[in-house]
Every structure is written in C-alpha cells, then in structure tokens.
Amino acid sequence: MTYINNYINQQIEKMLLILGTVLAGVAAAVPLTSTALFSTDTWWHLATGKWIWENKAIPRNDPFSWSLPGADWTAHEWLFELLLYPFSGTTYGVIIFCAVPVIANIFLFWKLVKRTKPLMTGLILAVSATMLYPGLTARPQLYDYLFFTLMIYLYKENKWLYTIPVVILVWANMHSAVLLGVGLTIFFLVLSLIPSFRVGLIVHEPIGDRNTYFKIAVISILASLCTPWGYNLYGYVWHTISDDIFAKYITEWMSPPLGIPLIKYTTIAVATLVLGGISIYSRSVNLYTVLLCGGLFYLTLSGFRYYTLLGIALTTLLGEIWASDRQNNRGLAAIGVTLGILIGTLVGGIPKDYEQVAMRENYPVAAVNHLGQRTLNPYDWGGYLIFQGQKVFIDGRADIYRFEGDVFQDSMEVLSKLDIQKMIDKYHPDSILCRKESLMTKYLALLPGWVKTYEDNVAVVYKAR
C-alpha cells in the first residue's frame, strides 16, 4: 500500500511540474504571438534598424522629427536595432527574434529553481514568467532581462565567470541598462571581501575568489566603455534616471500600478510563496539574494521598469527557500515549457502583417496618408508614424525631446491642458493628428482657422485653412 501511495504521489508531482512549466510557457508565449508584442517604441526601433542598414552608420543626430531635426541623439540601443532589422521583413521574424531571449530566460529560471520539489518548481516558474510578462515587448529590454538573469546564474554557480565581460560588451551596445550588469560585478566583488557569517536565516559564504571577481569587475567596466559614446554613456544614464519629468509622465517610470489585476495577484502570489516557504522550512538564504531582492524592491517602488528585474531576483530567492535534496527531471520541465509555448502560440494568435498589428492596436493606419509635413501628433503614435516614413513632432525617444528642447514638456503639459493655440504659435504645424474620441478633437472643432480633412474610427486630421 505504501508503494502504491508513493507511486501515486510521484506521478502527481510530475503532473504538477509539467502543469507549472506549461503555465510558464503560456505566460511567455501569449504576448510574443499577439499584437501586444508591438509596443509604441517597437515601430521606431524597426525604423532605426532600417536607417542603420541603409546608411551603414550609427545615428548620432535625429533623422526622424521635424520639431528637433538634427538634435543630438544617444542611440544606445543601436545593436538591438541592427540585429532586429534583418528579421523584420514579416511579423514572424520579429516574433522569432524576441522569442529567443524569453525562452532562454525561462530556461535560466528553471536552472535557478531546479532543486525545488516538482510542485514548487511549476508554481515558481509560472509566477516568474508572469512577472516577466509586463516586459515582453519587442524592445531591447528583453535582452536586459536575459543578461541580468544570466549574470546572476553565473555568479551563483561560480562558473564561466570570464564570459561576463563579453556579456557586458554586448549588453552595453544593446541598451544603457548595462550599468545594472556593471553594478552586479561590483556588488559581488564587495561581497567577496566580507568574511563568512550567519545571522538568523541569512548566511554569507563568499562564492568565489576575490581576485577573480576584481579582474572581472575591472574588465567589465572597460567593456562597458566600448560603445560609440564611451564614458559619456554613464553621464547619459544618470541624466535620464535622475529626471523627475519622466517619472511624472511616463508609465514605466512611475510606481507599480498595483490596481492592475495581473500585477496585484502576481504580487500576492510571490509574497505567499516567500512567507510560506520561510514559515514551513526556515531555510537559510544567501546574503546576496536578500540584498538583490531588497535593492530591486526599493527601485521598483519608484519605477515600474524595475518590476521584471525584481521578479528575477525573487526567482533566485524562491529557489533557495523551497530547495529540496533532489533535482527535478529536466525532461519534464522542457516538455512543459514546450507545450506551454505551443499552447500560447495558438491562444495568442500570430498577426499576419504590420498593418494587421497596427489596426488591432488602433494606430492611425489610414490617417497617415492625410498628414502634412509638420504634424502635431500624440506621443504614443509617433513611433508608428516614423515606421511609415512620416516626420514627427514627438515619439517614444523621450530623452531627445526632453533634453534637446521643450518638445516633451510642451507635449505633456501644454497639450494636456488643451492649450493648442500656444502649440500652434510656437511650432507652426500645418496639420494636427488626434484620437477621434479625445477632448482635443472636440476642442479643435471649435478652433478658428482649422478644418477637419479626415476622420475614421481611430483618428482625426485637422489642417490649417
């Protein structure tokens, strides 16, 4: 009877492992195979990749706007855009290019939690993939998450450490968030200098040789300087993250929107797993894991853009809290993720072409053909207009419009007050593009000197008489 019970329990555990990893695969695959993958920034990333290939150069001045033509541009995401463009002939290519870092990230998640029991492996992977979900858009942040997870894994396992400077070199040319990676190398170097100790459930045991960590940190810092902007990239990052205006108007720079059900319930699930594991097992956790989670939690409170990175750190923490004496079956986890991705692909529905994506996400597809040369456009439509070859007033490259002129402030502050006449007097547009249901549309209908020249279910175009 005992044998039968043990056998049944083993089979249940295996099914739970497969179920959890299926959920992880679905959580990752649905946005990758739906129009949600194409954020407002994706469009100008595609256009920039095309510009780089056609001009055989990295842009240093803005070629896309009429409001700040030729303004200085730190195109720190150039390598991502360069690599993306060859895949961008169809939406399928973009999906494939973006699926690679996501699938690799889930595999690394499994590597971080593989010592937990099958039930917990599945649950943790499902929760981790859900925390990855908000960042699953066709932007270089996908590779931020992958490189961050990879570095934590390499340090945790204390192997292949000299590949870290290579990771930093690639990361530095994909996105300015490479400073997170450089920070990790310094973080682990400092920890290697602290003697072993144990306080309650927190234990510190230096993982590797401090001399090795010092070399890795130095080489990584030098690697991060191997970009078209050198050390100026550090100044750019500091200038950007310390700007209060971004935190006021851009969603990912604001505090986490806990009112959104996905964010709220995922947060509750993570807290339950952490507190439940501590109360049941009282297992010790590494100091570096606690500090990573604490530091990223603090950053996440100030900016939603750190939310997914916090999820990566929490995955490591959960893997330690719920660790068991045996490893899970790799084949079952792989089967679960594969099934999840297949199911997610069917659920998500792959968009056939860019026009289908744009129409489903309510971009001004038809209105583009009715715009003038100097069009005032909404912030989140700018990237799509660039993709269509239209010069824009503003787009998602907020740093240019914030630091090189008054465009960002005017767009967010003046337009939000419907003071359109001030914008007209200052920028002299020949057409204005706005959403059909917006207050701006109603206001323009009463404004002398402007006439509606186009309207559909999404957008309205006004031109000067």
VEXKESE-850676 format. One record per residue (C-alpha): residue in three letters; y, z, x. Coordinates in steps of 0.1 Angstrom, whole numbers, padded with zeros to 4 digits, always signed. Each point is the difference from the previous one (the first is absolute). Layout:
N
AlaYZX
...
This chain:
465
Met+0000+0000+0000
Thr+0023+0009+0029
Tyr-0007-0034+0016
Ile+0009-0018-0033
Asn+0032+0019-0004
Asn+0010-0007+0036
Tyr-0008-0037-0005
Ile+0021-0002-0032
Asn+0029+0018+0017
Gln-0001-0024+0030
Gln+0001-0030-0024
Ile+0029+0015-0019
Glu+0019+0005+0032
Lys-0006-0036+0010
Met+0012-0012-0033
Leu+0031+0021+0003
Leu+0007-0013+0035
Ile-0003-0036-0013
Leu+0021+0008-0030
Gly+0028+0016+0020
Thr+0001-0029+0025
Val+0000-0025-0028
Leu+0031+0017-0014
Ala+0016-0001+0035
Gly-0007-0038+0001
Val+0014-0005-0035
Ala+0031+0020+0008
Ala+0006-0022+0031
Ala-0010-0033-0016
Val+0019+0000-0033
Pro+0035-0003+0015
Leu-0012-0024+0027
Thr-0012-0024-0027
Ser+0028+0003-0024
Thr+0036-0010-0001
Ala+0009+0036+0009
Leu-0008-0009+0036
Phe+0032-0021+0001
Ser+0028+0024+0003
Thr+0037-0010-0001
Asp-0001+0000+0038
Thr-0031-0022+0003
Trp+0020-0031-0008
Trp+0025+0002+0028
His-0028+0010+0024
Leu-0017-0033-0009
Ala+0033-0019+0005
Thr+0007+0017+0033
Gly-0035-0009+0013
Lys+0007-0036-0009
Trp+0034+0002+0018
Ile-0016+0013+0031
Trp-0026-0027+0001
Glu+0025-0028-0007
Asn+0026+0012+0025
Lys-0025+0013+0027
Ala+0022+0031+0003
Ile+0005+0035-0013
Pro+0031+0003-0022
Arg+0028+0022+0014
Asn+0026-0011-0026
Asp-0004-0002-0037
Pro-0008-0036-0012
Phe-0006+0009-0037
Ser+0032+0014-0015
Trp+0034-0015-0009
Ser+0016+0035-0002
Leu-0006+0008+0037
Pro-0010-0033+0017
Gly-0009+0005+0036
Ala+0001+0038-0001
Asp-0020+0019+0026
Trp-0036+0004-0011
Thr-0026+0023+0016
Ala-0030-0020-0012
His-0024+0027+0011
Glu-0028-0013-0022
Trp-0002-0034+0016
Leu-0036+0002+0012
Phe-0013+0008-0034
Glu+0020-0029-0015
Leu-0012-0023+0028
Leu-0036+0008-0007
Leu+0004-0001-0037
Tyr+0014-0034-0003
Pro-0031-0020+0010
Phe-0018+0017-0029
Ser+0027-0006-0025
Gly-0009-0034-0011
Thr-0015+0016-0031
Thr+0000+0034-0016
Tyr-0037+0003+0011
Gly+0011-0001+0037
Val+0025+0028-0005
Ile-0026+0021-0018
Ile-0025-0005+0029
Phe+0026+0008+0026
Cys+0009+0032-0018
Ala-0036+0010-0008
Val-0010+0003+0036
Pro+0021+0031+0008
Val-0009+0016-0033
Ile-0037-0004+0004
Ala+0002+0012+0036
Asn+0020+0030-0012
Ile-0027+0010-0025
Phe-0027-0004+0027
Leu+0020+0024+0022
Phe+0004+0024-0029
Trp-0038+0000-0003
Lys-0003+0007+0038
Leu+0024+0030-0005
Val-0020+0015-0028
Lys-0036-0011+0007
Arg-0012+0035+0008
Thr+0006+0012-0036
Lys-0026+0000-0027
Pro-0005-0032-0020
Leu+0018+0014-0030
Met+0031+0010+0020
Thr-0001-0032+0021
Gly+0003-0020-0032
Leu+0027+0022-0015
Ile+0021+0002+0032
Leu-0002-0038+0005
Ala+0010-0006-0036
Val+0030+0023+0003
Ser+0010-0013+0034
Ala+0000-0036-0012
Thr+0021+0010-0030
Met+0026+0015+0024
Leu-0001-0033+0019
Tyr+0006-0018-0033
Pro+0038+0002-0002
Gly+0004-0016+0034
Leu-0023-0029-0007
Thr+0025-0028-0001
Ala+0003-0031+0023
Arg+0023+0017+0025
Pro-0005+0011+0036
Gln-0004+0036-0012
Leu-0037-0009-0006
Tyr-0004-0002+0038
Asp+0020+0033+0004
Tyr-0027+0018-0020
Leu-0028-0017+0019
Phe+0014+0008+0035
Phe+0009+0035-0010
Thr-0035+0007-0013
Leu-0016-0017+0031
Met+0020+0022+0024
Ile-0009+0032-0018
Tyr-0037-0011+0001
Leu+0001-0009+0037
Tyr+0017+0034+0009
Lys-0024+0019-0023
Glu-0031-0016+0016
Asn+0015+0000+0035
Lys-0011-0035+0008
Trp+0015-0034+0008
Leu+0032+0018+0006
Tyr+0014-0026+0024
Thr+0000-0025-0029
Ile+0029+0020-0016
Pro+0027-0016+0021
Val-0013-0034-0011
Val+0002+0011-0036
Ile+0036+0012+0006
Leu+0009-0033+0016
Val-0011-0020-0031
Trp+0014+0026-0024
Ala+0034-0001+0017
Asn+0004-0037-0008
Met-0014+0003-0035
His+0022+0029-0013
Ser+0025+0025+0013
Ala-0022+0028-0014
Val-0017-0002+0034
Leu+0020+0031+0008
Leu-0025+0019-0021
Gly-0027-0012+0024
Val+0021+0009+0031
Gly+0006+0034-0016
Leu-0038+0005-0004
Thr-0006-0006+0037
Ile+0027+0026+0008
Phe-0014+0024-0027
Phe-0035-0001+0015
Leu+0013+0004+0035
Val+0019+0031-0009
Leu-0031+0014-0017
Ser-0021-0006+0031
Leu+0023+0024+0019
Ile-0006+0029-0024
Pro-0030+0023+0009
Ser-0029+0004-0024
Phe+0005+0025-0028
Arg-0012+0009-0035
Val+0022+0015-0028
Gly-0017+0005-0033
Leu-0014-0033-0011
Ile+0021-0020+0025
Val-0016-0008+0034
His+0014-0018+0030
Glu-0022-0015+0026
Pro+0016-0026+0022
Ile-0019-0032-0006
Gly+0005-0020+0032
Asp+0014+0002+0035
Arg+0038+0006+0001
Asn+0004-0024+0029
Thr-0015-0028-0021
Tyr+0022+0009-0029
Phe+0030+0000+0022
Lys-0008-0035+0013
Ile-0006-0013-0035
Ala+0033+0014-0012
Val+0019-0015+0028
Ile-0017-0034-0002
Ser+0005+0000-0038
Ile+0037+0007+0003
Leu+0003-0029+0024
Ala-0021-0022-0023
Ser+0023+0008-0029
Leu+0029-0014+0020
Cys-0017-0034+0003
Thr+0018-0016-0029
Pro+0029-0024-0003
Trp+0023+0030-0005
Gly-0013+0024+0027
Tyr+0014+0035-0002
Asn+0025-0011-0026
Leu-0029+0002-0025
Tyr+0001+0038+0002
Gly+0037+0000-0008
Tyr-0006-0023-0029
Val-0027+0023-0014
Trp+0022+0031+0003
His+0030-0018-0016
Thr-0022-0010-0029
Ile-0019+0032-0008
Ser+0031+0021+0003
Asp+0020-0020-0025
Asp+0006+0019-0033
Ile+0008-0031-0020
Phe-0035-0014+0002
Ala-0014+0033-0012
Lys+0024-0002-0030
Tyr-0009-0035-0012
Ile-0034-0012+0014
Thr-0031+0014-0017
Glu-0022+0003+0030
Trp+0027+0020+0018
Met+0002+0025-0029
Ser-0021+0031-0007
Pro-0035-0008-0015
Pro+0000-0010-0037
Leu-0024+0027-0011
Gly+0006-0009-0036
Ile-0021-0032+0005
Pro-0036+0008-0012
Leu-0017-0016+0030
Ile+0021+0021+0025
Lys-0002+0032-0021
Tyr-0038+0000-0006
Thr-0008-0011+0036
Thr+0021+0029+0013
Ile-0018+0024-0023
Ala-0034-0014+0012
Val+0009+0004+0036
Ala+0013+0035-0004
Thr-0032+0009-0019
Leu-0022-0014+0027
Val+0019+0018+0028
Leu+0001+0034-0018
Gly-0035-0003-0013
Gly-0014-0008+0034
Ile+0018+0029+0016
Ser-0011+0025-0026
Ile-0036-0012+0000
Tyr-0007-0005+0037
Ser+0028+0017+0018
Arg-0006-0024+0029
Ser+0024-0002+0029
Val+0023-0029+0004
Asn+0016-0015+0031
Leu+0036+0009+0008
Tyr+0010-0036+0004
Thr-0013-0008-0035
Val+0020+0029-0016
Leu+0032-0010+0019
Leu-0004-0037-0010
Cys-0004+0008-0036
Gly+0028+0025+0000
Gly+0024-0023+0018
Leu-0008-0030-0022
Phe+0002+0021-0031
Tyr+0035+0010+0010
Leu+0010-0036+0006
Thr-0015-0011-0033
Leu+0021+0024-0019
Ser+0031-0018+0014
Gly-0014-0036-0002
Phe-0028-0016-0021
Arg-0006-0024+0029
Tyr-0020+0027+0018
Tyr-0023+0006-0029
Thr-0028-0022+0012
Leu+0002+0014+0035
Leu-0004+0035-0015
Gly-0031-0013-0018
Ile-0015-0011+0034
Ala+0007+0034+0015
Leu-0015+0018-0031
Thr-0031-0022+0003
Thr-0006+0014+0035
Leu+0006+0036-0013
Leu-0025-0005-0029
Gly-0026-0014+0024
Glu+0002+0032+0020
Ile+0001+0024-0030
Trp-0030-0015-0017
Ala-0020-0009+0031
Ser-0038+0006-0002
Asp-0027+0000+0026
Arg-0011-0036-0006
Gln+0016-0034-0001
Asn-0001-0022-0030
Asn-0019-0033-0002
Arg+0023-0027+0014
Gly-0018-0027-0020
Leu+0006+0017-0033
Ala+0037+0004+0007
Ala+0003-0036+0010
Ile-0018-0011-0031
Gly+0023+0021-0021
Val+0032-0014+0015
Thr-0013-0036-0002
Leu-0008+0005-0037
Gly+0033+0016-0006
Ile+0019-0029+0016
Leu-0020-0026-0020
Ile+0007+0019-0033
Gly+0036+0005+0009
Thr+0003-0038+0007
Leu-0013-0007-0035
Val+0022+0026-0016
Gly+0032-0009+0019
Gly-0001-0037-0007
Ile+0010-0022+0029
Pro+0033-0018-0007
Lys-0004-0038+0005
Asp+0033-0008+0016
Tyr+0034+0015+0008
Glu+0016-0013-0032
Gln-0026+0019-0020
Val+0007+0031+0020
Ala+0038-0004-0005
Met-0004-0006-0038
Arg-0022+0030-0006
Glu+0023+0022+0020
Asn+0031-0013-0019
Tyr+0019-0017+0028
Pro+0026-0027-0008
Val-0024-0029+0005
Ala+0019-0026-0021
Ala+0035+0014+0005
Val-0001-0008+0037
Asn+0007-0036-0008
His+0033+0009-0017
Leu+0016+0021+0027
Gly+0031-0008+0020
Gln+0005+0003+0037
Arg+0015+0035-0002
Thr-0020+0020-0025
Leu+0003+0037-0007
Asn-0036+0010-0005
Pro-0019+0033-0007
Tyr-0013+0018+0031
Asp-0037-0003-0009
Trp+0002-0038-0007
Gly+0015-0009+0033
Gly-0033-0003+0019
Tyr-0013-0024-0026
Leu+0031-0021+0001
Ile-0003-0002+0038
Phe-0036-0012-0004
Gln+0013-0028-0023
Gly+0025-0011+0027
Gln+0031+0016-0017
Lys+0027+0017+0019
Val+0004+0036-0014
Phe+0026+0026-0004
Ile-0024+0028+0007
Asp-0038+0005+0005
Gly-0025+0027+0011
Arg+0013+0000+0036
Ala+0022+0029-0008
Asp+0008+0008+0036
Ile+0020-0032+0005
Tyr+0021+0004-0032
Arg+0005+0037+0007
Phe+0010+0000+0037
Glu+0016-0035+0004
Gly+0024+0001-0030
Asp+0006+0015-0035
Val-0024-0021-0019
Phe-0027+0027-0005
Gln+0025+0027-0012
Asp+0018-0025-0022
Ser-0033-0012-0015
Met-0012+0035-0008
Glu+0032+0018-0008
Val+0024-0026-0014
Leu-0025-0020-0020
Ser-0016+0031-0014
Lys+0034+0008-0015
Leu+0002-0035-0014
Asp+0032-0005+0019
Ile-0008-0037+0004
Gln+0036-0011+0003
Lys+0003+0019+0032
Met-0030-0018+0014
Ile+0014-0034-0011
Asp+0033+0007+0016
Lys-0016+0011+0033
Tyr-0029-0025+0004
His+0012-0030-0021
Pro-0035-0010-0014
Asp-0004-0033-0018
Ser-0029+0013-0022
Ile-0015+0033-0011
Leu-0037+0006-0006
Cys-0011+0030-0021
Arg-0029+0012-0021
Lys+0001-0011-0036
Glu-0003+0036-0014
Ser+0025+0016+0024
Leu+0033+0015-0008
Met+0016-0024+0025
Thr-0010-0030-0022
Lys+0018+0016-0030
Tyr+0030+0007+0021
Leu+0002-0035+0015
Ala+0000-0015-0035
Leu+0034+0017-0006
Leu+0015-0009+0034
Pro+0026-0027+0000
Gly-0005-0029+0023
Trp-0038+0000+0000
Val-0024-0019-0021
Lys-0037+0003-0006
Thr-0017-0031+0014
Tyr-0037+0010-0001
Glu-0022+0025-0018
Asp-0037+0007-0004
Asn-0022+0030-0008
Val+0006+0015+0035
Ala+0034-0010+0014
Val+0035-0012-0009
Val+0024-0020+0022
Tyr+0037+0001-0004
Lys+0024-0024+0019
Ala+0037-0001+0004
Arg+0018-0023-0023
